Amino acid sequence: MRPQTPLEFDILHVKTPHNSQTSSVDLTLPLDHSAIERILPHRYPFLLVDRITEFEVDKRIVGIKNVSFNERYLSHELDGSPVLPPTILTEAVAQVGGIMILAKPENRQRLIYFAGIERVRYRRPVHPGDVVEIEVFVVRLRSRMGSLKGIARVDGKRVIDGTMTFALGPMPGQQA
């Protein structure tokens, strides 16, 4: 078994708008929890993405969030049944989009900031035992900003959708 590099992928060719040359990125799907931790700075208990199952560079990504009974941030509906708060669900969608952006070689030493949300609609509650499939599409990408459209589904039914804006910045201690 060979040692793992900071991020191992099958070879994908990434062509950026800033550079007409392609660069290689290693990406093996599905990305598991440890691979996601090499991309996102989030850690337990706030790393909300369990797996990445599909990835099209600069186009779309699909991730999975398994909701369990021992989630520390579950709230309760009026009837007492536990539900995943919509704000946590929104953050899970943003994290899947963040993985797509930070997996690119030119963004690996940057942080992604949640800059805004628009037209987010919560369609139905998410309960423990649900498997949330989160799909994120690129709406606009620029060198330091962009927007993404996210849709989350449980059993094929939409539970949330909306558009999110992000900004990229330097890691602490680095110059912009």
mmCIF file of the C-alpha atoms, coordinates in Angstrom:
data_MODEL
# 
_entry.id   MODEL 
# 
loop_
_atom_site.group_PDB 
_atom_site.id 
_atom_site.type_symbol 
_atom_site.label_atom_id 
_atom_site.label_alt_id 
_atom_site.label_comp_id 
_atom_site.label_asym_id 
_atom_site.label_entity_id 
_atom_site.label_seq_id 
_atom_site.pdbx_PDB_ins_code 
_atom_site.Cartn_x 
_atom_site.Cartn_y 
_atom_site.Cartn_z 
_atom_site.occupancy 
_atom_site.B_iso_or_equiv 
_atom_site.pdbx_formal_charge 
_atom_site.auth_seq_id 
_atom_site.auth_comp_id 
_atom_site.auth_asym_id 
_atom_site.auth_atom_id 
_atom_site.pdbx_PDB_model_num 
ATOM 1   C CA . MET A 1 1   ? 0.000   0.000  0.000   1.00 0.00 ? 1   MET A CA 1 
ATOM 2   C CA . ARG A 1 2   ? 1.479   3.346  -0.980  1.00 0.00 ? 2   ARG A CA 1 
ATOM 3   C CA . PRO A 1 3   ? 1.394   6.322  1.383   1.00 0.00 ? 3   PRO A CA 1 
ATOM 4   C CA . GLN A 1 4   ? -1.451  8.741  0.908   1.00 0.00 ? 4   GLN A CA 1 
ATOM 5   C CA . THR A 1 5   ? -0.716  12.188 -0.402  1.00 0.00 ? 5   THR A CA 1 
ATOM 6   C CA . PRO A 1 6   ? -2.628  15.186 1.018   1.00 0.00 ? 6   PRO A CA 1 
ATOM 7   C CA . LEU A 1 7   ? -5.411  14.403 -1.449  1.00 0.00 ? 7   LEU A CA 1 
ATOM 8   C CA . GLU A 1 8   ? -5.502  11.338 -3.686  1.00 0.00 ? 8   GLU A CA 1 
ATOM 9   C CA . PHE A 1 9   ? -7.683  11.276 -6.787  1.00 0.00 ? 9   PHE A CA 1 
ATOM 10  C CA . ASP A 1 10  ? -7.951  9.402  -10.067 1.00 0.00 ? 10  ASP A CA 1 
ATOM 11  C CA . ILE A 1 11  ? -6.593  11.714 -12.733 1.00 0.00 ? 11  ILE A CA 1 
ATOM 12  C CA . LEU A 1 12  ? -9.046  14.444 -13.699 1.00 0.00 ? 12  LEU A CA 1 
ATOM 13  C CA . HIS A 1 13  ? -7.990  17.214 -16.037 1.00 0.00 ? 13  HIS A CA 1 
ATOM 14  C CA . VAL A 1 14  ? -8.950  20.626 -14.759 1.00 0.00 ? 14  VAL A CA 1 
ATOM 15  C CA . LYS A 1 15  ? -9.082  23.533 -17.200 1.00 0.00 ? 15  LYS A CA 1 
ATOM 16  C CA . THR A 1 16  ? -9.523  26.866 -15.485 1.00 0.00 ? 16  THR A CA 1 
ATOM 17  C CA . PRO A 1 17  ? -10.661 30.125 -17.098 1.00 0.00 ? 17  PRO A CA 1 
ATOM 18  C CA . HIS A 1 18  ? -7.395  31.720 -15.933 1.00 0.00 ? 18  HIS A CA 1 
ATOM 19  C CA . ASN A 1 19  ? -5.180  29.118 -17.509 1.00 0.00 ? 19  ASN A CA 1 
ATOM 20  C CA . SER A 1 20  ? -5.747  27.307 -20.779 1.00 0.00 ? 20  SER A CA 1 
ATOM 21  C CA . GLN A 1 21  ? -3.430  24.492 -19.679 1.00 0.00 ? 21  GLN A CA 1 
ATOM 22  C CA . THR A 1 22  ? -4.844  21.540 -17.820 1.00 0.00 ? 22  THR A CA 1 
ATOM 23  C CA . SER A 1 23  ? -3.585  20.415 -14.461 1.00 0.00 ? 23  SER A CA 1 
ATOM 24  C CA . SER A 1 24  ? -3.999  16.976 -12.953 1.00 0.00 ? 24  SER A CA 1 
ATOM 25  C CA . VAL A 1 25  ? -5.914  16.284 -9.784  1.00 0.00 ? 25  VAL A CA 1 
ATOM 26  C CA . ASP A 1 26  ? -6.263  12.828 -8.225  1.00 0.00 ? 26  ASP A CA 1 
ATOM 27  C CA . LEU A 1 27  ? -9.902  11.968 -7.265  1.00 0.00 ? 27  LEU A CA 1 
ATOM 28  C CA . THR A 1 28  ? -11.273 8.562  -6.272  1.00 0.00 ? 28  THR A CA 1 
ATOM 29  C CA . LEU A 1 29  ? -15.027 8.413  -5.823  1.00 0.00 ? 29  LEU A CA 1 
ATOM 30  C CA . PRO A 1 30  ? -16.754 8.022  -3.516  1.00 0.00 ? 30  PRO A CA 1 
ATOM 31  C CA . LEU A 1 31  ? -14.855 10.423 -1.284  1.00 0.00 ? 31  LEU A CA 1 
ATOM 32  C CA . ASP A 1 32  ? -15.112 9.188  2.282   1.00 0.00 ? 32  ASP A CA 1 
ATOM 33  C CA . HIS A 1 33  ? -14.979 11.130 5.539   1.00 0.00 ? 33  HIS A CA 1 
ATOM 34  C CA . SER A 1 34  ? -11.169 11.201 5.712   1.00 0.00 ? 34  SER A CA 1 
ATOM 35  C CA . ALA A 1 35  ? -10.837 12.477 2.116   1.00 0.00 ? 35  ALA A CA 1 
ATOM 36  C CA . ILE A 1 36  ? -13.425 15.178 2.844   1.00 0.00 ? 36  ILE A CA 1 
ATOM 37  C CA . GLU A 1 37  ? -11.419 16.242 5.916   1.00 0.00 ? 37  GLU A CA 1 
ATOM 38  C CA . ARG A 1 38  ? -8.369  16.755 3.667   1.00 0.00 ? 38  ARG A CA 1 
ATOM 39  C CA . ILE A 1 39  ? -10.419 19.227 1.597   1.00 0.00 ? 39  ILE A CA 1 
ATOM 40  C CA . LEU A 1 40  ? -12.646 21.082 4.089   1.00 0.00 ? 40  LEU A CA 1 
ATOM 41  C CA . PRO A 1 41  ? -11.319 22.720 7.258   1.00 0.00 ? 41  PRO A CA 1 
ATOM 42  C CA . HIS A 1 42  ? -14.446 21.613 9.200   1.00 0.00 ? 42  HIS A CA 1 
ATOM 43  C CA . ARG A 1 43  ? -14.174 18.917 11.866  1.00 0.00 ? 43  ARG A CA 1 
ATOM 44  C CA . TYR A 1 44  ? -16.574 17.039 14.132  1.00 0.00 ? 44  TYR A CA 1 
ATOM 45  C CA . PRO A 1 45  ? -19.169 18.060 15.222  1.00 0.00 ? 45  PRO A CA 1 
ATOM 46  C CA . PHE A 1 46  ? -19.568 20.584 12.417  1.00 0.00 ? 46  PHE A CA 1 
ATOM 47  C CA . LEU A 1 47  ? -18.445 18.512 9.436   1.00 0.00 ? 47  LEU A CA 1 
ATOM 48  C CA . LEU A 1 48  ? -21.866 17.679 8.015   1.00 0.00 ? 48  LEU A CA 1 
ATOM 49  C CA . VAL A 1 49  ? -20.996 15.765 4.814   1.00 0.00 ? 49  VAL A CA 1 
ATOM 50  C CA . ASP A 1 50  ? -20.492 11.996 5.064   1.00 0.00 ? 50  ASP A CA 1 
ATOM 51  C CA . ARG A 1 51  ? -19.641 11.092 1.458   1.00 0.00 ? 51  ARG A CA 1 
ATOM 52  C CA . ILE A 1 52  ? -19.215 12.517 -2.036  1.00 0.00 ? 52  ILE A CA 1 
ATOM 53  C CA . THR A 1 53  ? -20.609 10.217 -4.718  1.00 0.00 ? 53  THR A CA 1 
ATOM 54  C CA . GLU A 1 54  ? -20.406 12.284 -7.926  1.00 0.00 ? 54  GLU A CA 1 
ATOM 55  C CA . PHE A 1 55  ? -18.076 15.082 -9.015  1.00 0.00 ? 55  PHE A CA 1 
ATOM 56  C CA . GLU A 1 56  ? -17.855 17.054 -12.271 1.00 0.00 ? 56  GLU A CA 1 
ATOM 57  C CA . VAL A 1 57  ? -15.140 19.709 -12.010 1.00 0.00 ? 57  VAL A CA 1 
ATOM 58  C CA . ASP A 1 58  ? -16.537 23.266 -12.191 1.00 0.00 ? 58  ASP A CA 1 
ATOM 59  C CA . LYS A 1 59  ? -20.044 21.894 -12.932 1.00 0.00 ? 59  LYS A CA 1 
ATOM 60  C CA . ARG A 1 60  ? -21.665 19.792 -10.204 1.00 0.00 ? 60  ARG A CA 1 
ATOM 61  C CA . ILE A 1 61  ? -21.131 17.617 -7.157  1.00 0.00 ? 61  ILE A CA 1 
ATOM 62  C CA . VAL A 1 62  ? -23.336 15.196 -5.201  1.00 0.00 ? 62  VAL A CA 1 
ATOM 63  C CA . GLY A 1 63  ? -22.859 14.480 -1.499  1.00 0.00 ? 63  GLY A CA 1 
ATOM 64  C CA . ILE A 1 64  ? -24.587 12.444 1.187   1.00 0.00 ? 64  ILE A CA 1 
ATOM 65  C CA . LYS A 1 65  ? -25.576 13.462 4.739   1.00 0.00 ? 65  LYS A CA 1 
ATOM 66  C CA . ASN A 1 66  ? -26.819 10.635 6.959   1.00 0.00 ? 66  ASN A CA 1 
ATOM 67  C CA . VAL A 1 67  ? -29.031 11.993 9.727   1.00 0.00 ? 67  VAL A CA 1 
ATOM 68  C CA . SER A 1 68  ? -28.784 9.966  12.935  1.00 0.00 ? 68  SER A CA 1 
ATOM 69  C CA . PHE A 1 69  ? -30.624 10.078 16.266  1.00 0.00 ? 69  PHE A CA 1 
ATOM 70  C CA . ASN A 1 70  ? -27.486 11.179 18.099  1.00 0.00 ? 70  ASN A CA 1 
ATOM 71  C CA . GLU A 1 71  ? -26.989 14.404 16.086  1.00 0.00 ? 71  GLU A CA 1 
ATOM 72  C CA . ARG A 1 72  ? -26.265 17.013 18.732  1.00 0.00 ? 72  ARG A CA 1 
ATOM 73  C CA . TYR A 1 73  ? -28.208 19.766 16.984  1.00 0.00 ? 73  TYR A CA 1 
ATOM 74  C CA . LEU A 1 74  ? -31.569 18.073 16.421  1.00 0.00 ? 74  LEU A CA 1 
ATOM 75  C CA . SER A 1 75  ? -34.557 20.204 17.379  1.00 0.00 ? 75  SER A CA 1 
ATOM 76  C CA . HIS A 1 76  ? -38.094 19.010 18.050  1.00 0.00 ? 76  HIS A CA 1 
ATOM 77  C CA . GLU A 1 77  ? -41.343 19.716 16.235  1.00 0.00 ? 77  GLU A CA 1 
ATOM 78  C CA . LEU A 1 78  ? -44.521 20.544 18.135  1.00 0.00 ? 78  LEU A CA 1 
ATOM 79  C CA . ASP A 1 79  ? -45.409 16.843 18.325  1.00 0.00 ? 79  ASP A CA 1 
ATOM 80  C CA . GLY A 1 80  ? -41.998 16.113 19.893  1.00 0.00 ? 80  GLY A CA 1 
ATOM 81  C CA . SER A 1 81  ? -40.453 14.340 16.890  1.00 0.00 ? 81  SER A CA 1 
ATOM 82  C CA . PRO A 1 82  ? -36.796 15.264 16.260  1.00 0.00 ? 82  PRO A CA 1 
ATOM 83  C CA . VAL A 1 83  ? -35.907 17.164 13.063  1.00 0.00 ? 83  VAL A CA 1 
ATOM 84  C CA . LEU A 1 84  ? -32.724 18.535 11.518  1.00 0.00 ? 84  LEU A CA 1 
ATOM 85  C CA . PRO A 1 85  ? -32.883 22.348 11.756  1.00 0.00 ? 85  PRO A CA 1 
ATOM 86  C CA . PRO A 1 86  ? -33.067 24.117 8.374   1.00 0.00 ? 86  PRO A CA 1 
ATOM 87  C CA . THR A 1 87  ? -29.956 26.169 9.202   1.00 0.00 ? 87  THR A CA 1 
ATOM 88  C CA . ILE A 1 88  ? -27.913 22.980 9.634   1.00 0.00 ? 88  ILE A CA 1 
ATOM 89  C CA . LEU A 1 89  ? -29.321 21.621 6.379   1.00 0.00 ? 89  LEU A CA 1 
ATOM 90  C CA . THR A 1 90  ? -28.321 24.882 4.642   1.00 0.00 ? 90  THR A CA 1 
ATOM 91  C CA . GLU A 1 91  ? -24.788 24.528 6.024   1.00 0.00 ? 91  GLU A CA 1 
ATOM 92  C CA . ALA A 1 92  ? -24.594 20.923 4.760   1.00 0.00 ? 92  ALA A CA 1 
ATOM 93  C CA . VAL A 1 93  ? -25.482 22.118 1.235   1.00 0.00 ? 93  VAL A CA 1 
ATOM 94  C CA . ALA A 1 94  ? -22.841 24.859 1.516   1.00 0.00 ? 94  ALA A CA 1 
ATOM 95  C CA . GLN A 1 95  ? -20.217 22.326 2.631   1.00 0.00 ? 95  GLN A CA 1 
ATOM 96  C CA . VAL A 1 96  ? -20.858 20.103 -0.395  1.00 0.00 ? 96  VAL A CA 1 
ATOM 97  C CA . GLY A 1 97  ? -20.371 23.161 -2.618  1.00 0.00 ? 97  GLY A CA 1 
ATOM 98  C CA . GLY A 1 98  ? -17.238 24.045 -0.652  1.00 0.00 ? 98  GLY A CA 1 
ATOM 99  C CA . ILE A 1 99  ? -15.757 20.635 -1.390  1.00 0.00 ? 99  ILE A CA 1 
ATOM 100 C CA . MET A 1 100 ? -16.229 21.218 -5.133  1.00 0.00 ? 100 MET A CA 1 
ATOM 101 C CA . ILE A 1 101 ? -14.469 24.604 -4.939  1.00 0.00 ? 101 ILE A CA 1 
ATOM 102 C CA . LEU A 1 102 ? -11.639 23.672 -2.534  1.00 0.00 ? 102 LEU A CA 1 
ATOM 103 C CA . ALA A 1 103 ? -10.765 20.406 -4.319  1.00 0.00 ? 103 ALA A CA 1 
ATOM 104 C CA . LYS A 1 104 ? -9.300  22.400 -7.225  1.00 0.00 ? 104 LYS A CA 1 
ATOM 105 C CA . PRO A 1 105 ? -5.491  22.649 -7.034  1.00 0.00 ? 105 PRO A CA 1 
ATOM 106 C CA . GLU A 1 106 ? -5.446  26.461 -7.203  1.00 0.00 ? 106 GLU A CA 1 
ATOM 107 C CA . ASN A 1 107 ? -7.824  26.662 -4.208  1.00 0.00 ? 107 ASN A CA 1 
ATOM 108 C CA . ARG A 1 108 ? -6.199  24.113 -1.895  1.00 0.00 ? 108 ARG A CA 1 
ATOM 109 C CA . GLN A 1 109 ? -4.434  26.741 0.212   1.00 0.00 ? 109 GLN A CA 1 
ATOM 110 C CA . ARG A 1 110 ? -7.491  28.986 0.503   1.00 0.00 ? 110 ARG A CA 1 
ATOM 111 C CA . LEU A 1 111 ? -10.511 29.244 2.769   1.00 0.00 ? 111 LEU A CA 1 
ATOM 112 C CA . ILE A 1 112 ? -14.063 29.477 1.508   1.00 0.00 ? 112 ILE A CA 1 
ATOM 113 C CA . TYR A 1 113 ? -16.470 31.901 3.141   1.00 0.00 ? 113 TYR A CA 1 
ATOM 114 C CA . PHE A 1 114 ? -20.260 31.705 3.053   1.00 0.00 ? 114 PHE A CA 1 
ATOM 115 C CA . ALA A 1 115 ? -21.115 35.158 1.625   1.00 0.00 ? 115 ALA A CA 1 
ATOM 116 C CA . GLY A 1 116 ? -24.885 34.920 1.194   1.00 0.00 ? 116 GLY A CA 1 
ATOM 117 C CA . ILE A 1 117 ? -27.983 32.914 0.381   1.00 0.00 ? 117 ILE A CA 1 
ATOM 118 C CA . GLU A 1 118 ? -30.879 33.746 -1.916  1.00 0.00 ? 118 GLU A CA 1 
ATOM 119 C CA . ARG A 1 119 ? -34.267 32.184 -2.523  1.00 0.00 ? 119 ARG A CA 1 
ATOM 120 C CA . VAL A 1 120 ? -33.704 29.310 -0.093  1.00 0.00 ? 120 VAL A CA 1 
ATOM 121 C CA . ARG A 1 121 ? -36.867 27.270 0.380   1.00 0.00 ? 121 ARG A CA 1 
ATOM 122 C CA . TYR A 1 122 ? -37.358 24.596 2.986   1.00 0.00 ? 122 TYR A CA 1 
ATOM 123 C CA . ARG A 1 123 ? -39.854 22.123 1.560   1.00 0.00 ? 123 ARG A CA 1 
ATOM 124 C CA . ARG A 1 124 ? -40.257 19.461 4.272   1.00 0.00 ? 124 ARG A CA 1 
ATOM 125 C CA . PRO A 1 125 ? -38.612 18.380 7.529   1.00 0.00 ? 125 PRO A CA 1 
ATOM 126 C CA . VAL A 1 126 ? -35.624 16.016 7.685   1.00 0.00 ? 126 VAL A CA 1 
ATOM 127 C CA . HIS A 1 127 ? -35.762 13.385 10.444  1.00 0.00 ? 127 HIS A CA 1 
ATOM 128 C CA . PRO A 1 128 ? -33.235 10.999 12.009  1.00 0.00 ? 128 PRO A CA 1 
ATOM 129 C CA . GLY A 1 129 ? -32.803 7.971  9.773   1.00 0.00 ? 129 GLY A CA 1 
ATOM 130 C CA . ASP A 1 130 ? -33.114 10.050 6.594   1.00 0.00 ? 130 ASP A CA 1 
ATOM 131 C CA . VAL A 1 131 ? -30.362 9.997  3.988   1.00 0.00 ? 131 VAL A CA 1 
ATOM 132 C CA . VAL A 1 132 ? -30.060 13.447 2.449   1.00 0.00 ? 132 VAL A CA 1 
ATOM 133 C CA . GLU A 1 133 ? -28.690 13.562 -1.101  1.00 0.00 ? 133 GLU A CA 1 
ATOM 134 C CA . ILE A 1 134 ? -27.231 17.014 -1.758  1.00 0.00 ? 134 ILE A CA 1 
ATOM 135 C CA . GLU A 1 135 ? -26.615 18.163 -5.332  1.00 0.00 ? 135 GLU A CA 1 
ATOM 136 C CA . VAL A 1 136 ? -24.819 21.431 -6.041  1.00 0.00 ? 136 VAL A CA 1 
ATOM 137 C CA . PHE A 1 137 ? -24.433 23.116 -9.450  1.00 0.00 ? 137 PHE A CA 1 
ATOM 138 C CA . VAL A 1 138 ? -22.152 25.983 -10.427 1.00 0.00 ? 138 VAL A CA 1 
ATOM 139 C CA . VAL A 1 139 ? -24.070 29.125 -11.384 1.00 0.00 ? 139 VAL A CA 1 
ATOM 140 C CA . ARG A 1 140 ? -21.038 31.435 -11.679 1.00 0.00 ? 140 ARG A CA 1 
ATOM 141 C CA . LEU A 1 141 ? -17.328 30.994 -10.953 1.00 0.00 ? 141 LEU A CA 1 
ATOM 142 C CA . ARG A 1 142 ? -14.720 33.716 -10.748 1.00 0.00 ? 142 ARG A CA 1 
ATOM 143 C CA . SER A 1 143 ? -11.224 33.668 -9.316  1.00 0.00 ? 143 SER A CA 1 
ATOM 144 C CA . ARG A 1 144 ? -12.272 34.741 -5.802  1.00 0.00 ? 144 ARG A CA 1 
ATOM 145 C CA . MET A 1 145 ? -16.091 34.591 -5.790  1.00 0.00 ? 145 MET A CA 1 
ATOM 146 C CA . GLY A 1 146 ? -18.923 32.572 -7.180  1.00 0.00 ? 146 GLY A CA 1 
ATOM 147 C CA . SER A 1 147 ? -22.447 31.313 -6.727  1.00 0.00 ? 147 SER A CA 1 
ATOM 148 C CA . LEU A 1 148 ? -23.853 27.811 -6.490  1.00 0.00 ? 148 LEU A CA 1 
ATOM 149 C CA . LYS A 1 149 ? -27.365 26.340 -6.716  1.00 0.00 ? 149 LYS A CA 1 
ATOM 150 C CA . GLY A 1 150 ? -28.064 23.620 -4.176  1.00 0.00 ? 150 GLY A CA 1 
ATOM 151 C CA . ILE A 1 151 ? -30.835 21.044 -3.967  1.00 0.00 ? 151 ILE A CA 1 
ATOM 152 C CA . ALA A 1 152 ? -31.199 18.466 -1.202  1.00 0.00 ? 152 ALA A CA 1 
ATOM 153 C CA . ARG A 1 153 ? -33.524 15.479 -1.444  1.00 0.00 ? 153 ARG A CA 1 
ATOM 154 C CA . VAL A 1 154 ? -34.730 12.693 0.827   1.00 0.00 ? 154 VAL A CA 1 
ATOM 155 C CA . ASP A 1 155 ? -36.197 9.687  -0.984  1.00 0.00 ? 155 ASP A CA 1 
ATOM 156 C CA . GLY A 1 156 ? -36.221 11.734 -4.206  1.00 0.00 ? 156 GLY A CA 1 
ATOM 157 C CA . LYS A 1 157 ? -38.320 14.547 -2.671  1.00 0.00 ? 157 LYS A CA 1 
ATOM 158 C CA . ARG A 1 158 ? -36.874 18.047 -2.319  1.00 0.00 ? 158 ARG A CA 1 
ATOM 159 C CA . VAL A 1 159 ? -36.281 19.172 1.237   1.00 0.00 ? 159 VAL A CA 1 
ATOM 160 C CA . ILE A 1 160 ? -34.355 22.398 0.468   1.00 0.00 ? 160 ILE A CA 1 
ATOM 161 C CA . ASP A 1 161 ? -33.191 24.383 -2.546  1.00 0.00 ? 161 ASP A CA 1 
ATOM 162 C CA . GLY A 1 162 ? -31.553 27.760 -3.015  1.00 0.00 ? 162 GLY A CA 1 
ATOM 163 C CA . THR A 1 163 ? -28.622 29.767 -4.325  1.00 0.00 ? 163 THR A CA 1 
ATOM 164 C CA . MET A 1 164 ? -25.527 30.461 -2.259  1.00 0.00 ? 164 MET A CA 1 
ATOM 165 C CA . THR A 1 165 ? -22.714 32.945 -2.811  1.00 0.00 ? 165 THR A CA 1 
ATOM 166 C CA . PHE A 1 166 ? -19.165 32.295 -1.637  1.00 0.00 ? 166 PHE A CA 1 
ATOM 167 C CA . ALA A 1 167 ? -15.863 34.153 -1.454  1.00 0.00 ? 167 ALA A CA 1 
ATOM 168 C CA . LEU A 1 168 ? -12.354 32.703 -1.349  1.00 0.00 ? 168 LEU A CA 1 
ATOM 169 C CA . GLY A 1 169 ? -9.689  34.121 0.942   1.00 0.00 ? 169 GLY A CA 1 
ATOM 170 C CA . PRO A 1 170 ? -6.193  33.260 2.103   1.00 0.00 ? 170 PRO A CA 1 
ATOM 171 C CA . MET A 1 171 ? -5.492  30.833 4.921   1.00 0.00 ? 171 MET A CA 1 
ATOM 172 C CA . PRO A 1 172 ? -4.647  32.543 8.215   1.00 0.00 ? 172 PRO A CA 1 
ATOM 173 C CA . GLY A 1 173 ? -1.041  33.705 8.133   1.00 0.00 ? 173 GLY A CA 1 
ATOM 174 C CA . GLN A 1 174 ? -0.898  33.910 4.325   1.00 0.00 ? 174 GLN A CA 1 
ATOM 175 C CA . GLN A 1 175 ? -1.019  37.061 2.244   1.00 0.00 ? 175 GLN A CA 1 
ATOM 176 C CA . ALA A 1 176 ? -3.907  37.610 -0.173  1.00 0.00 ? 176 ALA A CA 1 
# 
